[in-house]
């Protein structure tokens, strides 16, 4: 065992050349959110070379070496709105590494949607990746041409779009050892996740696994509709609208907010949504500003001082539900986990008259205590998105839901795991204690054997009927 590289930052292994002489490391930025750099480490000399100098917030990921051993392929959104496939030549013919020998990034394709999940076949002659089209996946296969003297590798401009079982989400790309087949996982609103195989020669697909649905009819599952609503600054906010089956008239609605905030609500298989739908609730799963998948500008619209603009997007979601979504205006709840838990608490403090109920799972109630108590490795990562304690403390205190506890009108259900390393359970303790002190309506479930979320089956089977019953008491 040998120490090849050490640096006091957030570093992650990204790729290694086949001969083991070159290693690419990804290092997170310390001033901007969704920002990192790639560094080339010479395993012999231990020399470090910055590959991706830039000034704006840019991301680089899914790194791999091409067969020539001196070119890497990766995804990036440098100088553009969406991530795309790119290549970069690393060194000269003399196999030296220096900034002068690092050529400019070569973009393999351009588009208006993010490229994800790059995978190269073991022989290095095939490339697969997915494209995120407003939440749905497109699976793409391209050839890699290698030849010449000296040997070079290039990604073919032609591409094949692989036919999927339905409109859904693809992940877990992996080529077989001989490169003749590509495996991937697929799920959709009506299909729980299964493994599929694509035969590159036959251009045919085959389902390998058949996940159990516990006897529940697939026909009972609801597919969402993609809707877009105008918000306060005339931007369009995308959301997935699930309607309960066989419902007549206006219905109660759960407005769901994803975590992150650098995340995206996508139309995959969500058993919890299907459970609430079976209990008669519609769901509006939002992608408010700050979500990924809609371009770099959109993702950064909630950074630091713009934090509460994203909460305003939730208020406009309610307006859309009342005017276009057949919702009962008096029966709208808000629900979210992690950062979505913060959004839930922020929604019921900033817009207290809009909500009939709220459910906060492992959410942030107090930005100051959260940043002080979260795991050390995460603090600076989160400060570049939320604000820094040494620079923005007054602002962080001002926007904390705990500081506006007197505004809360809706009954609240708080859920947390005692072993949460990301959002300490003391966030839940603070909001619950403050509400109980002023006589607020709050229910609290703390799991001693859970962390950042509720993952154990026995706990989920206990919890979610309790949540649904809570909603029934306050919305039906």
Rosetta blueprint (number, residue, H / E / L):
1 X L
2 X L
3 X L
4 X L
5 X L
6 X L
7 X L
8 X L
9 X L
10 X L
11 X E
12 X E
13 X E
14 X E
15 X E
16 X E
17 X L
18 X L
19 X L
20 X L
21 X L
22 X E
23 X E
24 X E
25 X E
26 X E
27 X E
28 X E
29 X L
30 X L
31 X L
32 X L
33 X L
34 X L
35 X L
36 X E
37 X E
38 X E
39 X E
40 X E
41 X E
42 X E
43 X L
44 X L
45 X L
46 X L
47 X L
48 X E
49 X E
50 X E
51 X L
52 X L
53 X L
54 X L
55 X L
56 X L
57 X L
58 X L
59 X L
60 X E
61 X E
62 X E
63 X E
64 X E
65 X E
66 X L
67 X L
68 X L
69 X L
70 X L
71 X E
72 X E
73 X E
74 X E
75 X E
76 X E
77 X L
78 X L
79 X L
80 X L
81 X L
82 X L
83 X L
84 X E
85 X E
86 X E
87 X E
88 X E
89 X E
90 X L
91 X L
92 X L
93 X L
94 X L
95 X L
96 X L
97 X L
98 X L
99 X H
100 X H
101 X H
102 X L
103 X L
104 X L
105 X L
106 X E
107 X E
108 X L
109 X L
110 X L
111 X L
112 X L
113 X L
114 X E
115 X E
116 X E
117 X E
118 X E
119 X E
120 X E
121 X L
122 X L
123 X L
124 X L
125 X L
126 X E
127 X E
128 X E
129 X E
130 X E
131 X E
132 X E
133 X E
134 X L
135 X L
136 X E
137 X E
138 X E
139 X E
140 X E
141 X E
142 X E
143 X E
144 X E
145 X E
146 X E
147 X E
148 X L
149 X L
150 X L
151 X L
152 X E
153 X E
154 X E
155 X E
156 X L
157 X L
158 X L
159 X L
160 X E
161 X E
162 X E
163 X L
164 X L
165 X L
166 X L
167 X L
168 X L
169 X E
170 X E
171 X E
172 X E
173 X E
174 X E
175 X E
176 X L
177 X L
178 X L
179 X L
180 X L
181 X E
182 X E
183 X E
184 X E
185 X E
186 X E
187 X E
188 X E
189 X L
190 X L
191 X E
192 X E
193 X E
194 X E
195 X E
196 X E
197 X E
198 X E
199 X E
200 X L
201 X L
202 X L
203 X L
204 X E
205 X E
206 X E
207 X E
208 X L
209 X L
210 X L
211 X L
212 X L
213 X L
214 X L
215 X L
216 X L
217 X L
218 X H
219 X H
220 X H
221 X L
222 X L
223 X L
224 X L
225 X E
226 X E
227 X E
228 X E
229 X E
230 X E
231 X L
232 X L
233 X L
234 X L
235 X L
236 X E
237 X E
238 X E
239 X E
240 X E
241 X E
242 X E
243 X L
244 X L
245 X L
246 X L
247 X L
248 X L
249 X L
250 X L
251 X E
252 X E
253 X E
254 X E
255 X E
256 X E
257 X E
258 X L
259 X L
260 X L
261 X L
262 X L
263 X L
264 X L
265 X L
266 X L
267 X L
268 X L
269 X L
270 X L
271 X H
272 X H
273 X H
274 X H
275 X H
276 X H
277 X H
278 X H
279 X L
280 X L
281 X L
282 X E
283 X E
284 X E
285 X E
286 X E
287 X E
288 X L
289 X L
290 X L
291 X L
292 X L
293 X L
294 X L
295 X L
296 X H
297 X H
298 X H
299 X H
300 X H
301 X H
302 X H
303 X L
304 X H
305 X H
306 X H
307 X H
308 X H
309 X H
310 X H
311 X H
312 X H
313 X H
314 X H
315 X H
316 X H
317 X H
318 X H
319 X H
320 X H
321 X H
322 X H
323 X H
324 X H
325 X L
326 X L
327 X E
328 X E
329 X E
330 X E
331 X E
332 X E
333 X E
334 X E
335 X E
336 X E
337 X E
338 X L
339 X H
340 X H
341 X H
342 X H
343 X H
344 X H
345 X H
346 X H
347 X H
348 X H
349 X H
350 X H
351 X L
352 X H
353 X H
354 X H
355 X L
356 X L
357 X E
358 X E
359 X E
360 X E
361 X E
362 X L
363 X L
364 X L
365 X L
366 X L
367 X H
368 X H
369 X H
370 X H
371 X H
372 X H
373 X H
374 X L
375 X L
376 X H
377 X H
378 X H
379 X H
380 X H
381 X H
382 X H
383 X H
384 X H
385 X H
386 X H
387 X L
388 X L
389 X L
390 X L
391 X L
392 X L
393 X H
394 X H
395 X H
396 X H
397 X H
398 X H
399 X H
400 X L
401 X H
402 X H
403 X H
404 X H
405 X H
406 X H
407 X H
408 X L
409 X L
410 X L
411 X E
412 X E
413 X E
414 X E
415 X E
416 X E
417 X E
418 X L
419 X L
420 X L
421 X L
422 X L
423 X L
424 X L
425 X L
426 X H
427 X H
428 X H
429 X H
430 X H
431 X H
432 X H
433 X H
434 X H
435 X H
436 X H
437 X H
438 X L
439 X L
440 X L
441 X L
442 X E
443 X E
444 X E
445 X E
446 X E
447 X E
448 X L
449 X L
450 X L
451 X L
452 X L
453 X L
454 X L
455 X L
456 X L
457 X H
458 X H
459 X H
460 X H
461 X H
462 X H
463 X H
464 X H
465 X H
466 X H
467 X H
468 X H
469 X H
470 X H
471 X H
472 X H
473 X H
474 X H
475 X H
476 X L
